[in-house]
């Protein structure tokens, strides 16, 4: 059993150990009191009364613990890779072998978007180099597709 005192009217209260951390109403004044944890009672004082924490202070303490357990701003967070950088690089590599014009255009578009985002927010995002590689591979895909089409169909197309 945990013995404690109501902080409002100073009445003696008693609760089983299983209710530690829960709120109980004082039988005298009806004030909601948080039942203290049994491990918070110092050795040698097991039979002594301890002061309980009022509900408002208990809520404040829980909020303080919650605030300090999570990062309060984004500057503490590690930078993450910008999402389009990997997609741009993959499209550029796939475009070297299949459907160069389609994957090349996708690589250029996603790469430029990812590169600009990573450049604008360098502390928040990484992947600028990966996006640049995707853009370069995308332009190579497009140029290779144009050269292959010119080689295959150049003698059949007449511009005049």
N, C-alpha and C positions, 0 to 999 in steps of 0.2 A: 504494500500500500504506500502511496505517496501522500505525505501530509504537507499542506501548504496553506498560505494565508491569502484571503481576498485582498487585492490592493485597494479596493474601494471602501469597504467597511471594516477591514481587518478581522473578519470572522475566520475561524479555523475551518479548513476544508480537508477532505480526505477522498482520494480516488484510487482505484486499482492501477497497477503498473501498465495494464493494457491500454489505458486512456491517455497515456503520456503523449503530449503534442496536440491533443484534442481540446475543444473548449467545453467547459461545464459552467452551468449557472450557479451562482452563489445561492445557497438556500436562504440566506438572510435578506440580501438586497436585490437578488436577481441579476447581478452584474455578470457578464460573460468573462470567464477567466481561463486562460490557457494553462492546462495542466503541465507542470514542468517535467522535463525528462528525468528519469531516476538516476542516470549516470551523471547528471549535473550536480547531484548532491555530494558534497565533499565527504571523504571518509571520516567516520567518527560522529557524523551528524545525522545518521539514518533516522533516528527517532525525533529529531528536531523539526520544527516548522520552518519552512523556507518561504520567501516572498515570491509570489507568482507574478508573471508579466501580464499587464492589462492587455486587452484585445487590440487596442489601437497600436500599442508599442510592438506587440507580436507581429502585426501585419507590417509595420515599418521595418522590423528586423528581417522578415522574410523577403520584402522587396529589396532591401539593401543587399542581401545575400544573392538574390537573383540578378541584380544589376551588375554586381562584381563578377558573377560567374560567366557572363556573356560579354563579348566585345562591345564597347559602347559606341564605336564609330568604325567606319570602313578602313581607316588608315592603319588599323592594327591587323587587318586581314592580309593574308598572302595574296599576291597577284595571281589571277587565273588566266588560262590561255583563252584568247578571243575565239569565239566559236567558228567563224568562217575560215580561219587560217588552215586548219587541217583539211577541211573540205576543199579549199582551193588547191592545196598541194596534191590531194588524191585525184581531183578532177584533171589537173595538169599531167599527172603521171599516166592515168588511164587514157587521156586524150592522145598520148604518144602512140598508142596501139590501136584504139578503137574510136571511131567517130570523132576525129580531131576537131572539127569545127564546133560541134556541140559542147564537148567537154572543155575545149579551149576557151570558148566564150564564158562558160560557167566558172572556170578557174580564174579568168580575168575579173569577172564581176565580183565573185566572193572574195578574191584576194585583195582587190582595191578597197572593198568595204572593211575587211578585217584589218588591213594595213592602216587605214585612216583611223579606225577605232583604237588600235593599239598605240598609234602615234599621239592621238589626242589625250588618252588616259594612260600614260606609261606606268604609273604606280598601281593601277588597278588591273591592267591586262598585259599579257605577254603574247608572243607569237608573231611579232612584226616580221622577223626574218623568214618564218615559214610562209607567211602570206606573200611576201615578196617573191619567194621561190615559186609559189603557185602562179603568180602573175606572169613571171618570166616564162615558165613552162606553158602557160596558156597562150602567150604570144607565139611561142615556138610551134605549138599545135596548130594555130591558125595559119601561120606562114607555111608550115609543111603541108597542110591541107590545100592551100591555094597553089603551091608548087606542084603537088601531085595531080590536082585537077587540070592545071595548065599543061602538064606533060601528057596526061591521058587524053584530054579532049581539045588540046590547042590547035591541032590541024583540022578539026571538024567545025570549029567556030570561026565564022568570018564576021568581022566587025564592020566591013564595008558592004 
